[in-house]
Amino acid sequence: MVHLFGGTVIAEHPLRGKLMLVGRDPTQALVLLSSRASRHHARLFQHRGAWIIVDTGSRHGICLNGVRVHSVSLREGDFLQLGDDILTYTLR
């Protein structure tokens, strides 16, 4: 997962294990920078070889390729917006 904020690449986050928590809280596996992101914004998990992202009740939600979603299976090249953070799903 490539993490962009303000048009700049912040980090690359390899998706590991079966579950990754995403949010502004520093204890999350993938920490978001946007003040519009919730402390516990979403969770990423593996299911049948695919990565799924699920909104965990955040205020501003998740947009996948510009469309608001609650949960979705990710595909190569998908981009997610969580607050002002952009995450791009890549199979590197």
Accessible surface in RSA format (square Angstrom, percent):
REM  Atomic radii and reference values for relative SASA: ProtOr
REM  Chains: A
REM  Algorithm: Lee & Richards
REM  Probe-radius: 1.40
REM  Slices: 20
REM RES _ NUM      All-atoms   Total-Side   Main-Chain    Non-polar    All polar
REM                ABS   REL    ABS   REL    ABS   REL    ABS   REL    ABS   REL
RES MET A   1    13.14   6.8   0.00   0.0  13.14  31.3   0.02   0.0  13.12  17.4
RES VAL A   2    15.67  10.3  15.67  14.2   0.00   0.0  15.67  13.6   0.00   0.0
RES HIS A   3     2.00   1.1   2.00   1.4   0.00   0.0   0.88   0.9   1.12   1.3
RES LEU A   4    42.42  23.6  42.41  30.3   0.01   0.0  42.42  29.8   0.00   0.0
RES PHE A   5    65.56  32.8  60.99  37.8   4.58  11.9  61.66  37.4   3.91  11.2
RES GLY A   6    73.36  90.5   0.00   N/A  73.36  90.5  42.16 115.7  31.20  69.9
RES GLY A   7    72.68  89.6   0.00   N/A  72.68  89.6  35.07  96.2  37.61  84.2
RES THR A   8    84.23  59.9  80.40  81.5   3.83   9.1  55.28  74.2  28.96  43.8
RES VAL A   9    84.69  55.7  64.83  58.7  19.87  47.9  64.83  56.3  19.87  53.9
RES ILE A  10    78.54  44.7  50.18  37.4  28.36  68.4  52.44  37.8  26.10  70.8
RES ALA A  11    34.69  31.9  25.05  38.7   9.64  21.9  34.69  48.9   0.00   0.0
RES GLU A  12    97.61  56.0  75.70  57.3  21.90  52.2  28.49  55.1  69.11  56.4
RES HIS A  13    32.96  18.0  31.52  21.9   1.44   3.7  20.85  21.5  12.10  14.1
RES PRO A  14    73.10  53.3  59.09  53.9  14.00  50.9  68.63  56.7   4.47  27.8
RES LEU A  15    35.23  19.6   9.62   6.9  25.61  64.4   9.62   6.8  25.61  68.9
RES ARG A  16   168.85  70.9 159.96  81.5   8.89  21.2  66.51  90.9 102.34  62.0
RES GLY A  17    55.63  68.6   0.00   N/A  55.63  68.6  40.04 109.9  15.59  34.9
RES LYS A  18   163.36  79.7 157.29  96.5   6.06  14.4 100.59  90.5  62.76  66.9
RES LEU A  19    97.81  54.5  74.48  53.3  23.33  58.7  74.48  52.3  23.33  62.8
RES MET A  20    18.48   9.6  17.36  11.5   1.12   2.7  18.31  15.6   0.17   0.2
RES LEU A  21    76.29  42.5  75.31  53.9   0.98   2.5  75.31  52.9   0.98   2.6
RES VAL A  22     0.00   0.0   0.00   0.0   0.00   0.0   0.00   0.0   0.00   0.0
RES GLY A  23     0.00   0.0   0.00   N/A   0.00   0.0   0.00   0.0   0.00   0.0
RES ARG A  24    90.14  37.8  80.84  41.2   9.30  22.1  19.77  27.0  70.37  42.7
RES ASP A  25    28.96  20.3  27.08  26.9   1.88   4.4   1.88   4.4  27.08  27.0
RES PRO A  26   115.61  84.3  94.90  86.5  20.71  75.3  95.10  78.5  20.52 127.5
RES THR A  27   114.93  81.7  80.66  81.8  34.27  81.7  79.69 107.0  35.24  53.3
RES GLN A  28    13.80   7.7   5.89   4.3   7.91  18.8   0.27   0.6  13.53  10.3
RES ALA A  29    61.91  56.9  26.71  41.2  35.20  80.1  38.46  54.2  23.45  62.1
RES LEU A  30     0.03   0.0   0.00   0.0   0.03   0.1   0.03   0.0   0.00   0.0
RES VAL A  31    52.16  34.3  45.90  41.6   6.26  15.1  45.90  39.9   6.26  17.0
RES LEU A  32     1.93   1.1   0.00   0.0   1.93   4.8   0.00   0.0   1.93   5.2
RES LEU A  33    88.26  49.2  64.76  46.3  23.50  59.1  67.60  47.5  20.66  55.6
RES SER A  34     0.96   0.8   0.00   0.0   0.96   2.2   0.96   2.0   0.00   0.0
RES SER A  35   101.28  85.6  75.77 101.1  25.52  58.8  48.85 104.0  52.43  73.5
RES ARG A  36   103.18  43.3  97.42  49.7   5.76  13.7  43.35  59.2  59.83  36.3
RES ALA A  37     1.62   1.5   0.00   0.0   1.62   3.7   0.39   0.6   1.23   3.3
RES SER A  38    28.00  23.7  21.49  28.7   6.51  15.0  19.60  41.7   8.40  11.8
RES ARG A  39   146.04  61.3 142.25  72.5   3.79   9.0  24.95  34.1 121.10  73.4
RES HIS A  40   100.10  54.7  92.28  64.1   7.82  20.0  67.92  70.0  32.18  37.4
RES HIS A  41     0.02   0.0   0.02   0.0   0.00   0.0   0.02   0.0   0.00   0.0
RES ALA A  42     2.17   2.0   0.00   0.0   2.17   4.9   0.00   0.0   2.17   5.7
RES ARG A  43    91.42  38.4  91.42  46.6   0.00   0.0  16.20  22.1  75.23  45.6
RES LEU A  44     0.00   0.0   0.00   0.0   0.00   0.0   0.00   0.0   0.00   0.0
RES PHE A  45    50.23  25.1  50.23  31.1   0.00   0.0  50.23  30.5   0.00   0.0
RES GLN A  46    78.32  43.8  61.47  44.9  16.84  40.1   7.80  16.6  70.52  53.5
RES HIS A  47    94.56  51.7  89.23  62.0   5.32  13.6  58.62  60.4  35.93  41.8
RES ARG A  48   222.91  93.6 173.37  88.4  49.54 117.9  73.66 100.7 149.25  90.5
RES GLY A  49    73.31  90.4   0.00   N/A  73.31  90.4  35.64  97.8  37.67  84.4
RES ALA A  50    33.87  31.1  28.17  43.5   5.70  13.0  33.87  47.7   0.00   0.0
RES TRP A  51    16.87   6.8  16.41   7.9   0.46   1.1   6.36   3.4  10.51  17.1
RES ILE A  52    28.46  16.2  28.46  21.2   0.00   0.0  28.46  20.5   0.00   0.0
RES ILE A  53     0.07   0.0   0.07   0.1   0.00   0.0   0.07   0.0   0.00   0.0
RES VAL A  54    17.91  11.8  17.91  16.2   0.00   0.0  17.91  15.6   0.00   0.0
RES ASP A  55    12.73   8.9  10.10  10.1   2.63   6.2   1.02   2.4  11.72  11.7
RES THR A  56    64.22  45.7  29.88  30.3  34.34  81.8  39.38  52.9  24.84  37.5
RES GLY A  57    70.59  87.1   0.00   N/A  70.59  87.1  37.93 104.1  32.66  73.1
RES SER A  58    13.09  11.1   0.00   0.0  13.09  30.1   2.06   4.4  11.02  15.4
RES ARG A  59   200.42  84.2 173.83  88.6  26.60  63.3  62.55  85.5 137.88  83.6
RES HIS A  60    67.40  36.8  52.68  36.6  14.73  37.7  32.32  33.3  35.09  40.8
RES GLY A  61     1.47   1.8   0.00   N/A   1.47   1.8   0.17   0.5   1.30   2.9
RES ILE A  62     0.43   0.2   0.10   0.1   0.33   0.8   0.43   0.3   0.00   0.0
RES CYS A  63    37.15  28.1  36.72  41.0   0.43   1.0   1.89   4.8  35.27  38.0
RES LEU A  64    24.19  13.5  22.20  15.9   1.99   5.0  22.20  15.6   1.99   5.4
RES ASN A  65    68.94  47.5  49.33  47.7  19.61  47.2  23.08  55.6  45.85  44.3
RES GLY A  66    60.33  74.4   0.00   N/A  60.33  74.4  30.44  83.5  29.89  66.9
RES VAL A  67    99.27  65.3  96.31  87.2   2.97   7.1  99.27  86.3   0.00   0.0
RES ARG A  68   146.49  61.5 122.84  62.6  23.64  56.3  53.01  72.4  93.48  56.7
RES VAL A  69    32.40  21.3  21.84  19.8  10.57  25.5  30.21  26.3   2.19   5.9
RES HIS A  70   120.21  65.7 110.43  76.8   9.79  25.0  79.15  81.6  41.07  47.8
RES SER A  71    57.22  48.4  36.29  48.4  20.93  48.2   3.94   8.4  53.28  74.6
RES VAL A  72    35.42  23.3  28.14  25.5   7.28  17.5  35.35  30.7   0.07   0.2
RES SER A  73    49.63  41.9  40.54  54.1   9.09  20.9  30.83  65.6  18.80  26.3
RES LEU A  74     9.59   5.3   0.00   0.0   9.59  24.1   0.00   0.0   9.59  25.8
RES ARG A  75   185.36  77.8 181.17  92.4   4.19  10.0  62.11  84.9 123.25  74.7
RES GLU A  76   101.17  58.1  77.33  58.5  23.84  56.8  50.16  97.0  51.01  41.6
RES GLY A  77    45.18  55.7   0.00   N/A  45.18  55.7  27.43  75.3  17.75  39.7
RES ASP A  78    16.42  11.5  15.22  15.2   1.20   2.8   0.83   1.9  15.59  15.6
RES PHE A  79    87.91  44.0  87.91  54.4   0.00   0.0  87.91  53.3   0.00   0.0
RES LEU A  80     0.00   0.0   0.00   0.0   0.00   0.0   0.00   0.0   0.00   0.0
RES GLN A  81    67.11  37.5  64.86  47.4   2.25   5.4   6.78  14.4  60.32  45.7
RES LEU A  82     0.00   0.0   0.00   0.0   0.00   0.0   0.00   0.0   0.00   0.0
RES GLY A  83     4.80   5.9   0.00   N/A   4.80   5.9   0.50   1.4   4.30   9.6
RES ASP A  84    62.80  44.0  53.52  53.3   9.27  21.9  17.87  42.1  44.92  44.8
RES ASP A  85     0.00   0.0   0.00   0.0   0.00   0.0   0.00   0.0   0.00   0.0
RES ILE A  86    48.00  27.3  48.00  35.8   0.00   0.0  48.00  34.6   0.00   0.0
RES LEU A  87     0.00   0.0   0.00   0.0   0.00   0.0   0.00   0.0   0.00   0.0
RES THR A  88    32.76  23.3  32.76  33.2   0.00   0.0  24.67  33.1   8.09  12.2
RES TYR A  89    16.24   7.6  16.24   9.2   0.00   0.0   5.16   3.9  11.08  13.7
RES THR A  90    31.41  22.3  20.37  20.6  11.05  26.3  17.45  23.4  13.96  21.1
RES LEU A  91   124.27  69.2  90.85  65.0  33.42  84.0  96.98  68.1  27.30  73.5
RES ARG A  92   204.21  85.7 126.88  64.7  77.32 184.1  92.37 126.2 111.83  67.8
END  Absolute sums over single chains surface
CHAIN  1 A     5344.1       4060.9       1283.2       2914.9       2429.2
END  Absolute sums over all chains
TOTAL          5344.1       4060.9       1283.2       2914.9       2429.2
